[in-house]
Amino acid sequence: MIDKATVKRIIDVADIVEVVGDYVHLVKRGSNYMGLCPFHNEKTPSFSVNRQRNICKCFSCGKGGSPVNFIMEKEGVNYHDALLHLAKKYGIKVEERELTDQEREQQSERESMLVVNEWAMRQMESNLTESEEGKTIGLQYLYQRGITNEAIAKFHLGYAIDKGQDLYDKAIKSGYDVKHLKSVGLCGESQQGRYYDRFRGRVIFPVHNPAGKVIAFGGRGIKGEPAKYINSPESQIYVKSNELYGIYQAKTSIIRQNKCYLVEGYMDVIGMWQSGMENVVASSGTSLTDGQIALIHRFTENVTLIYDGDAAGIKASIRGIDLLLSHNLNVKVLLLPDGEDPDSFSRNHTPEEFREYIENNETDFIRFKTQTLLEGCGNDPIKRAEAIRSIVKSLSSISDMIKRSMYIQDCSRLLNVSENILILEVKKARGEVVEEQRKKIERSSASTDSAEASIYESMASKKAATDKEDTTFCSILRPLEKNVITYCVRYGMSDYAATDADGEIVYLKVFQVIADEMSLDNLTFTTPVYERIFQRINDMYSEYSAQRGEFRQELDAEVQKRYRAGLDKIASEQLSVEDIAHKEDLLKRELDVFCSSRESEFDKLYVSKILSSDPDDELRNEVLNLITEKYNLSKYHFKTTRIEVESDKLSELIPRVIDEWKDGVLHVKIEQARAELKRITAENTGEDIVPIMAQIQRLAQARQQFAKQIGERIIVPKK
């Protein structure tokens, strides 16, 4: 574990312009830097880098973030590895904090497993190219399959010597523990207690994670073994359903081309790679899983499934379509000619022919599924109805309404079915999907909300917050809460002039003013990520105070240095006593402005700089969205005229967004009470409706008070 002090040093030192500059040619434009986005192909620069906030953002594809976030996206690594990448770039020695006994044991176990896998890969690579057995058996087999030396090196292919304990003996001699050899599946133990090599006599395909760590192996039998392939067992470092073969080699190409080809096996990946299509990964013979799709989604939203043209291939492609759609991916399908797989097709055709075949034959998922399922149905209405229901199920998996609507139109033409009928059926199926999701959330956190409970007491309850997320009223509160949390993130530690009970001016931090208002009315954020952000800002105040003190000391030293330099300059000029006094006064005022400006900038940027590198992925990405502004005024505008910016109007803006939030809470409660009243009336339960009507009246009167403050007109029903 990297200790907090080292993490802070890495984050403080990492300069977004320098980090991005390693990948992108940047040109200064106004107060920002611009360049071509490294995450997608574009001709006009839309990738903006802001040194002041230490963030970057592509206003076309949306990717970017802090230096840590940028490295995670570009290199496809996790938070920890991104920090190590930056530490290496800036020559920072990474200090590990003292781990607990349990953490030390787990980390030691995991690291030992990775180390032994790395050693085994190098050993089996050497076997393939240097040993006589490896060259005559393993290497010749790969050559016969059309695998080139370049591909062998790229994918680190190897060979396991066909002796019972060859790898085991070498590992023990090299100092590796038999426990780790067994846990990663390199060695097994017989009933007689004798150790043996599991992969002996096989060509080896190492499996890497996105960071390039060797996490598993696949062994291909080449002597007619009963088991054609054997694979590493699952372990601390390898969960098969979360990994894809070839992802480490393909990730850069996937990002650059914004597309991923998904195939079934090791040889398929290598064959397509040799044909020039480097953005290809394999599910390694398993059915596609949520974890594998999430891994693809880290790099692109566009996936083409490539399967054999036989019945099994068609069935596999249909099975994976709905799962991909449920993850909001854009799906296409390519079936190869009957009897061909990506490996054989790549060997029997030139790279140009393969690419041309893909371009001419890959099809949109809905057309593929429609044509495939309707084949053989003939005029049988029952079979056609079943096929159409399967297609409707796929359409209901698409959450994007516009995209779903366009597919329904295409499907209507292809199936010769009324568009209105399809809309109704998809709506019904979509409702079932949403209802199932709602039930899952409901089962995980059941809660109640009393109709007579105070509006603010109910909002203070975390269970009520979960309820709000599960209702359509969330759409009312989320944008209002977003306005409030935006000011917390952008100006949380900035000074805010408030008036105390005695009418005296006191200076609080922006987040404290908002916290006081929330406490006054028992308000809390119903959007979970906003609540976490606000809590993090509260928690960082003591750390901010300490760092503010250190910053002030450094600033005082800088001011003193500038003051002495200024006095020396004045003394060198031939001036009268009055002129000297006047210039000294000007110097002091300039330094006061300089000091005040630097302090304000430190306060303003403190929260966003800390949170934009937070290890919580959802929190960090949300913060980056809140602080990113597409357009920034250049320094020229500030030189030529006085521009009033957002930070100048906080005393007006913050009270307004808080009042709008409170009004929104009241609005939601009124609608909930009306819904309850409607239910009681419709069901004729005999419940007393007078308390609910009285509650609606009280809430409406409260809204009227807020209307006076925020300039909206709300009509209150007569008593």
LOTOR-652968 format. One record per residue (C-alpha): z, y, x. Coordinates in steps of 0.1 Angstrom, whole numbers, padded with zeros to 4 digits, always signed. Layout:
% residues N
ZYX;...
This chain:
% residues 719
+0000+0000+0000;-0009+0034+0014;+0021+0056+0014;+0021+0088-0007;+0022+0111+0022;-0010+0096+0037;-0027+0096+0003;-0019+0133+0000;-0032+0140+0035;-0065+0122+0028;-0070+0141-0005;-0061+0175+0011;-0084+0170+0041;-0114+0155+0022;-0139+0183+0017;-0163+0176-0012;-0192+0194+0005;-0188+0174+0036;-0184+0141+0017;-0214+0146-0005;-0233+0160+0024;-0233+0126+0040;-0255+0114+0011;-0273+0145-0003;-0290+0175+0012;-0271+0204-0002;-0283+0240-0006;-0259+0269-0013;-0266+0285-0047;-0242+0312-0057;-0207+0299-0054;-0218+0263-0056;-0240+0239-0037;-0269+0221-0053;-0288+0189-0044;-0308+0160-0059;-0284+0136-0076;-0277+0104-0055;-0270+0084-0087;-0305+0087-0103;-0340+0097-0095;-0348+0133-0102;-0372+0160-0090;-0352+0191-0099;-0317+0194-0084;-0290+0190-0110;-0261+0178-0088;-0236+0207-0084;-0208+0207-0058;-0179+0232-0061;-0159+0236-0029;-0132+0257-0045;-0122+0230-0070;-0133+0202-0046;-0154+0184-0072;-0191+0176-0078;-0210+0169-0110;-0245+0159-0121;-0254+0177-0152;-0281+0152-0160;-0264+0118-0157;-0228+0130-0157;-0216+0113-0126;-0195+0129-0099;-0159+0139-0094;-0135+0145-0066;-0142+0131-0031;-0123+0099-0040;-0143+0096-0073;-0176+0102-0056;-0170+0075-0030;-0159+0051-0057;-0191+0057-0076;-0215+0058-0046;-0201+0028-0027;-0190+0008-0058;-0154+0004-0044;-0120+0007-0059;-0095+0036-0055;-0077+0021-0026;-0109+0013-0006;-0123+0048-0014;-0092+0063+0002;-0097+0041+0033;-0133+0052+0035;-0123+0089+0035;-0094+0082+0060;-0119+0066+0084;-0143+0096+0080;-0116+0121+0089;-0099+0100+0115;-0067+0097+0095;-0044+0069+0105;-0034+0050+0074;+0003+0044+0072;+0014+0016+0049;+0046+0021+0030;+0074-0005+0031;+0065-0031+0006;+0090-0051-0015;+0094-0088-0006;+0073-0098-0036;+0045-0072-0028;+0045-0082+0008;+0042-0119-0001;+0013-0112-0026;-0005-0088-0003;-0001-0111+0027;-0014-0140+0007;-0044-0121-0006;-0053-0106+0028;-0049-0140+0045;-0073-0156+0019;-0099-0128+0026;-0096-0132+0063;-0100-0170+0063;-0131-0166+0040;-0146-0140+0064;-0140-0164+0093;-0155-0193+0074;-0186-0174+0065;-0192-0164+0101;-0186-0200+0112;-0211-0214+0087;-0236-0188+0096;-0233-0199+0132;-0237-0235+0121;-0270-0228+0103;-0287-0210+0132;-0271-0224+0163;-0260-0260+0157;-0286-0288+0160;-0276-0302+0126;-0278-0268+0109;-0312-0260+0123;-0328-0294+0115;-0313-0298+0081;-0300-0266+0066;-0324-0241+0081;-0354-0263+0074;-0344-0267+0038;-0342-0229+0034;-0376-0225+0051;-0391-0251+0027;-0377-0231-0002;-0395-0200+0012;-0364-0182+0023;-0370-0158+0052;-0348-0151+0082;-0344-0116+0069;-0330-0129+0036;-0308-0154+0054;-0292-0126+0074;-0290-0103+0044;-0271-0128+0022;-0252-0144+0051;-0264-0179+0043;-0248-0207+0062;-0244-0245+0066;-0213-0267+0065;-0215-0295+0092;-0216-0329+0075;-0183-0342+0091;-0151-0348+0072;-0129-0323+0090;-0153-0301+0111;-0144-0268+0095;-0108-0278+0090;-0103-0287+0127;-0119-0254+0138;-0098-0234+0114;-0065-0249+0125;-0075-0245+0162;-0082-0208+0154;-0047-0204+0140;-0055-0204+0102;-0029-0219+0078;-0040-0250+0059;-0024-0235+0028;-0050-0207+0027;-0078-0231+0035;-0068-0251+0004;-0062-0220-0018;-0097-0206-0013;-0112-0241-0017;-0126-0246+0018;-0106-0278+0022;-0092-0304-0001;-0065-0331+0004;-0069-0367-0004;-0043-0389-0021;-0035-0403+0013;-0027-0367+0025;-0058-0364+0047;-0076-0330+0047;-0114-0328+0043;-0141-0301+0041;-0152-0296+0005;-0186-0281+0014;-0197-0305+0041;-0234-0312+0044;-0244-0283+0021;-0262-0250+0024;-0237-0222+0018;-0241-0191-0003;-0212-0166+0003;-0201-0145-0028;-0191-0109-0020;-0173-0085-0042;-0187-0049-0045;-0167-0038-0015;-0183-0065+0007;-0153-0088+0009;-0161-0126+0009;-0143-0140-0021;-0159-0173-0027;-0187-0198-0017;-0213-0218-0034;-0226-0250-0017;-0261-0264-0025;-0264-0301-0019;-0296-0311-0001;-0292-0348+0003;-0293-0359-0033;-0256-0355-0040;-0244-0361-0076;-0232-0325-0078;-0261-0302-0070;-0237-0273-0066;-0200-0270-0059;-0182-0237-0060;-0149-0222-0048;-0121-0226-0073;-0106-0195-0089;-0078-0179-0069;-0060-0146-0063;-0092-0131-0049;-0118-0148-0071;-0121-0149-0109;-0156-0162-0116;-0159-0144-0150;-0154-0110-0132;-0179-0115-0104;-0217-0114-0099;-0236-0130-0071;-0256-0104-0051;-0237-0073-0064;-0228-0061-0029;-0264-0063-0017;-0278-0049-0049;-0254-0020-0059;-0272+0007-0039;-0306-0002-0053;-0291-0005-0089;-0278+0030-0086;-0310+0044-0071;-0333+0028-0097;-0307+0031-0125;-0315-0005-0136;-0302-0040-0130;-0321-0073-0133;-0298-0102-0144;-0307-0138-0135;-0289-0171-0134;-0287-0185-0099;-0283-0178-0062;-0320-0187-0053;-0332-0165-0082;-0315-0134-0066;-0328-0141-0031;-0363-0149-0044;-0365-0116-0063;-0350-0097-0033;-0378-0110-0011;-0403-0098-0037;-0389-0063-0032;-0367-0061-0063;-0333-0055-0046;-0315-0045-0078;-0309-0081-0090;-0276-0100-0096;-0268-0134-0110;-0241-0147-0133;-0240-0179-0111;-0248-0203-0139;-0220-0192-0162;-0224-0177-0197;-0223-0139-0194;-0188-0124-0198;-0172-0091-0206;-0159-0088-0170;-0194-0093-0155;-0209-0068-0179;-0182-0042-0171;-0191-0047-0134;-0228-0040-0141;-0218-0009-0162;-0201+0006-0131;-0236+0011-0117;-0261+0015-0145;-0266+0014-0183;-0299-0004-0181;-0302-0042-0179;-0331-0065-0180;-0323-0102-0186;-0347-0125-0168;-0346-0162-0179;-0368-0193-0178;-0393-0196-0206;-0379-0229-0219;-0356-0234-0249;-0325-0232-0228;-0335-0199-0212;-0343-0184-0246;-0310-0195-0260;-0291-0181-0230;-0309-0147-0234;-0301-0144-0271;-0265-0153-0264;-0261-0125-0239;-0279-0097-0259;-0251-0090-0284;-0224-0089-0257;-0244-0064-0236;-0251-0043-0267;-0214-0042-0275;-0208-0025-0241;-0233+0002-0249;-0259-0010-0225;-0297-0006-0229;-0311-0042-0230;-0345-0056-0223;-0356-0092-0219;-0382-0109-0197;-0391-0146-0202;-0411-0162-0174;-0439-0187-0181;-0427-0221-0192;-0416-0242-0162;-0410-0211-0140;-0378-0195-0129;-0374-0162-0109;-0372-0182-0076;-0403-0203-0082;-0422-0174-0097;-0415-0152-0067;-0427-0180-0043;-0459-0186-0063;-0468-0149-0067;-0471-0119-0044;-0444-0091-0048;-0471-0069-0064;-0480-0096-0090;-0443-0102-0098;-0436-0065-0103;-0468-0062-0125;-0457-0091-0146;-0423-0075-0152;-0439-0042-0161;-0463-0058-0186;-0440-0084-0201;-0404-0071-0203;-0397-0063-0239;-0371-0044-0259;-0343-0067-0271;-0351-0062-0308;-0387-0071-0305;-0378-0101-0284;-0352-0114-0308;-0374-0107-0338;-0404-0126-0324;-0382-0154-0310;-0361-0161-0341;-0390-0158-0366;-0411-0183-0347;-0411-0216-0366;-0396-0201-0397;-0429-0200-0415;-0425-0192-0451;-0391-0208-0454;-0370-0179-0470;-0337-0195-0459;-0346-0197-0422;-0360-0162-0423;-0328-0149-0439;-0307-0165-0412;-0329-0150-0385;-0327-0116-0401;-0289-0118-0403;-0287-0127-0366;-0308-0096-0358;-0286-0075-0381;-0256-0087-0362;-0272-0074-0330;-0280-0041-0346;-0244-0037-0357;-0232-0041-0321;-0248-0008-0312;-0222+0020-0315;-0247+0049-0310;-0258+0060-0344;-0291+0075-0334;-0301+0045-0313;-0291+0022-0341;-0311+0041-0366;-0342+0040-0344;-0339+0002-0339;-0335-0002-0377;-0368+0016-0382;-0385-0007-0357;-0369-0038-0371;-0380-0028-0406;-0417-0027-0395;-0414-0059-0375;-0397-0079-0402;-0415-0064-0431;-0381-0057-0448;-0371-0025-0465;-0354+0000-0442;-0328+0008-0469;-0319-0029-0472;-0314-0031-0434;-0294+0000-0434;-0270-0014-0460;-0267-0048-0442;-0261-0032-0408;-0236-0008-0423;-0218-0038-0438;-0219-0057-0405;-0209-0026-0386;-0179-0021-0409;-0168-0056-0402;-0170-0049-0364;-0150-0017-0368;-0125-0033-0391;-0119-0061-0366;-0114-0036-0338;-0089-0017-0360;-0070-0048-0368;-0067-0056-0332;-0052-0022-0325;-0030-0025-0356;-0017-0059-0346;-0008-0046-0311;+0012-0017-0324;+0023-0018-0361;+0040+0013-0373;+0050+0032-0404;+0048+0068-0415;+0071+0081-0442;+0054+0105-0467;+0086+0126-0467;+0089+0128-0429;+0086+0162-0413;+0051+0170-0400;+0064+0176-0365;+0089+0147-0364;+0061+0123-0372;+0039+0138-0346;+0067+0133-0320;+0066+0096-0327;+0044+0075-0303;+0038+0050-0331;+0026+0078-0353;+0003+0088-0324;-0012+0053-0325;-0016+0056-0362;-0035+0088-0358;-0058+0072-0333;-0066+0045-0359;-0076+0069-0387;-0105+0092-0392;-0081+0122-0390;-0082+0117-0352;-0115+0135-0352;-0097+0166-0365;-0069+0166-0339;-0086+0155-0307;-0107+0186-0302;-0077+0208-0309;-0056+0189-0285;-0084+0190-0259;-0083+0228-0260;-0046+0228-0253;-0047+0202-0225;-0077+0220-0209;-0055+0251-0202;-0027+0228-0189;-0052+0213-0164;-0070+0245-0154;-0040+0268-0153;-0009+0246-0155;+0010+0262-0126;-0004+0297-0131;+0021+0325-0140;+0023+0335-0177;+0041+0367-0189;+0063+0358-0219;+0090+0377-0238;+0125+0363-0240;+0150+0367-0269;+0161+0401-0256;+0126+0414-0254;+0125+0412-0216;+0094+0401-0198;+0098+0367-0180;+0073+0348-0160;+0068+0311-0168;+0042+0286-0158;+0014+0280-0184;+0025+0243-0189;+0061+0255-0195;+0050+0279-0222;+0030+0251-0239;+0059+0226-0234;+0083+0251-0250;+0060+0256-0280;+0056+0218-0284;+0094+0213-0281;+0100+0240-0307;+0080+0221-0334;+0084+0185-0321;+0047+0183-0312;+0032+0156-0291;-0003+0147-0281;-0018+0120-0303;-0046+0113-0278;-0030+0089-0253;-0048+0101-0222;-0039+0138-0230;-0003+0127-0234;-0004+0110-0199;-0020+0141-0184;+0007+0164-0198;+0034+0141-0186;+0020+0140-0151;+0019+0178-0150;+0055+0180-0161;+0065+0154-0134;+0047+0172-0106;+0065+0205-0110;+0093+0198-0084;+0066+0187-0059;+0046+0218-0067;+0077+0240-0060;+0082+0224-0026;+0046+0227-0016;+0044+0263-0030;+0073+0272-0006;+0054+0257+0024;+0022+0275+0013;+0041+0308+0011;+0054+0304+0046;+0020+0297+0060;+0006+0327+0040;+0034+0350+0053;+0024+0340+0088;-0013+0347+0081;-0003+0381+0065;+0018+0391+0096;-0011+0381+0119;-0035+0403+0099;-0010+0431+0097;-0006+0432+0135;-0043+0430+0140;-0047+0459+0116;-0021+0480+0133;-0037+0474+0167;-0071+0486+0153;-0055+0518+0138;-0037+0525+0171;-0070+0522+0190;-0085+0550+0169;-0080+0587+0176;-0063+0597+0144;-0038+0623+0132;-0003+0612+0121;-0012+0617+0085;-0044+0596+0089;-0024+0568+0106;+0002+0568+0078;-0026+0567+0052;-0044+0538+0069;-0012+0519+0073;-0006+0523+0036;-0041+0511+0028;-0036+0481+0051;-0004+0471+0033;-0021+0474-0001;-0050+0453+0011;-0027+0426+0024;-0007+0427-0009;-0039+0420-0028;-0050+0393-0003;-0016+0376-0006;-0015+0378-0044;-0051+0365-0047;-0043+0335-0024;-0011+0327-0044;-0029+0329-0077;-0057+0306-0064;-0031+0281-0051;-0014+0280-0085;-0046+0279-0105;-0061+0249-0086;-0030+0229-0079;-0030+0207-0110;-0067+0200-0111;-0068+0191-0074;-0039+0166-0078;-0051+0150-0110;-0088+0149-0100;-0078+0123-0074;-0053+0104-0095;-0054+0066-0093;-0055+0063-0131;-0093+0060-0138;-0092+0072-0174;-0069+0101-0166;-0089+0112-0135;-0123+0111-0153;-0109+0130-0183;-0095+0157-0160;-0129+0160-0142;-0146+0166-0176;-0120+0192-0185;-0124+0213-0153;-0161+0210-0148;-0182+0240-0158;-0220+0238-0158;-0225+0275-0149;-0205+0297-0125;-0211+0334-0118;-0221+0341-0083;-0201+0364-0060;-0228+0391-0065;-0217+0396-0101;-0181+0402-0091;-0192+0427-0065;-0214+0447-0088;-0191+0450-0118;-0158+0439-0132;-0162+0406-0150;-0135+0395-0174;-0130+0357-0169;-0110+0331-0188;-0080+0334-0166;-0077+0371-0174;-0073+0363-0211;-0047+0335-0211;-0021+0357-0230;-0046+0357-0259;-0062+0323-0256;-0032+0301-0252;-0012+0312-0283;-0044+0309-0303;-0052+0273-0293;-0016+0263-0299;-0016+0278-0334;-0050+0261-0341;-0035+0228-0330;-0005+0233-0353;-0028+0242-0382;-0048+0211-0375;-0016+0189-0377;-0008+0205-0410;-0043+0199-0422;-0041+0162-0413;-0007+0158-0431;-0020+0175-0462;-0050+0151-0463;-0028+0121-0457;-0005+0132-0485;-0034+0138-0509;-0048+0103-0500;-0014+0088-0508;-0013+0108-0541;-0048+0095-0549;-0037+0059-0542;-0007+0061-0564;-0027+0076-0593;-0055+0051-0589;-0032+0021-0587;-0008+0034-0614;+0022+0020-0595;+0047+0042-0614;+0059+0058-0582;+0073+0094-0584;+0045+0118-0573;+0066+0149-0575;+0080+0147-0539;+0044+0143-0526;+0031+0172-0546;+0060+0193-0533;+0053+0183-0498;+0016+0193-0501;+0027+0227-0514;+0051+0232-0485;+0025+0222-0459;-0001+0245-0475;+0023+0274-0473;+0029+0267-0436;-0009+0267-0431;-0011+0301-0448;+0013+0314-0421;-0008+0301-0393;-0039+0315-0410;-0025+0350-0406;-0021+0344-0369;-0054+0327-0361;-0076+0347-0384;-0086+0320-0408;-0084+0323-0446;-0068+0293-0463;-0065+0293-0501;-0031+0281-0513;-0030+0264-0547;-0009+0282-0574;+0025+0266-0584;
